[in-house]
Amino acid sequence: MEHSYDLKISDFQVLIAQQGIKGARAEYFPKLVFMMGTEYTKNFRNERESTVMSIGEAYINPYTRYQSVLGLTLSYNIFDFGVRGGNLKIAKEGVSIKELEKKTKISRS
């Protein structure tokens, strides 16, 4: 019974479901994104103002030039309307379901 293929698969499914709990808990922590890159920008208009804009993770400059970009973003979701808690509850229920499936396979053997 300890070498049963179905029971080994059930063990792995329980472990995968437990990793889902860790993933759901990770949503409670702030996200830190570090980005760096080099790019060449070609602009066909002559503009006198030097303004570098950031849109999401993209940086846009008005001149034709090479630029190196270094960015650091820290974000935290303040309003989620219960989504994080719901995802954590679903992940915990998923673990209990996989454990119950494993027990039924053991009882059948």
C-alpha positions in Angstrom: 0.0 0.0 0.0 2.9 2.4 0.7 4.1 1.9 -2.9 0.7 2.7 -4.4 0.9 5.0 -7.4 -2.4 6.6 -6.6 -1.4 7.3 -3.0 1.9 9.0 -4.2 -0.1 11.1 -6.6 -2.5 12.1 -3.7 0.5 13.1 -1.6 1.8 15.3 -4.3 -1.7 16.9 -4.8 -1.8 17.7 -1.1 1.6 19.3 -1.3 0.6 21.3 -4.3 -2.6 22.5 -2.5 -0.5 23.5 0.5 1.7 25.6 -1.8 -1.5 27.3 -2.9 -2.0 28.5 0.7 1.5 30.0 0.7 0.7 31.8 -2.5 -2.6 33.1 -1.1 -0.8 34.4 2.0 1.8 36.1 -0.1 -0.9 38.5 -1.4 -0.9 40.1 2.1 2.7 41.3 1.6 3.7 44.4 -0.4 5.1 43.8 -3.8 8.6 45.1 -4.6 9.6 45.3 -8.3 13.2 46.1 -9.4 13.8 46.8 -13.1 16.7 47.9 -15.2 17.3 48.1 -18.9 18.8 49.9 -21.8 16.9 51.1 -24.8 17.2 53.2 -27.9 14.4 55.6 -28.6 13.9 57.3 -32.0 11.7 60.4 -32.1 11.1 62.2 -35.4 10.1 65.5 -33.8 12.3 68.1 -32.3 11.1 68.9 -28.8 12.9 71.2 -26.4 11.5 69.8 -23.2 13.2 67.0 -21.5 10.5 65.0 -19.8 10.8 61.3 -19.1 7.4 59.7 -18.4 6.7 56.4 -16.8 3.6 54.4 -17.7 3.4 51.2 -15.7 6.8 49.6 -16.1 7.6 51.5 -19.4 9.7 54.7 -19.5 9.2 57.0 -22.4 11.5 60.0 -23.2 11.0 62.7 -25.9 14.4 62.6 -27.6 16.2 60.3 -29.9 18.9 58.7 -27.7 20.0 55.7 -25.8 18.9 55.6 -22.2 19.5 53.3 -19.3 16.6 52.9 -17.0 16.6 51.8 -13.4 13.3 51.5 -11.6 12.1 50.4 -8.2 8.4 50.1 -7.4 6.8 49.3 -4.1 3.0 48.6 -4.1 0.5 47.4 -1.6 -3.1 46.6 -2.3 -5.2 48.5 0.2 -8.7 47.8 -1.0 -9.4 44.3 -2.3 -13.0 44.0 -1.1 -12.3 40.6 0.5 -10.6 38.9 -2.4 -7.4 38.0 -0.5 -9.4 36.5 2.3 -11.6 34.6 -0.1 -8.6 33.2 -2.0 -7.0 32.1 1.3 -10.2 30.4 2.4 -10.5 28.6 -1.0 -6.8 27.5 -0.8 -7.4 26.1 2.7 -10.5 24.3 1.6 -8.6 22.9 -1.4 -6.1 21.3 1.0 -8.8 19.7 3.1 -10.5 18.3 0.0 -7.2 16.8 -1.3 -6.6 15.3 2.2 -10.1 13.8 2.2 -9.5 12.3 -1.3 -6.3 10.8 0.0 -8.1 9.2 3.0 -10.7 7.7 0.7 -8.0 6.2 -1.5 -6.4 4.7 1.6 -9.7 3.3 2.9 -10.3 1.7 -0.5 -6.9 0.0 -0.6 
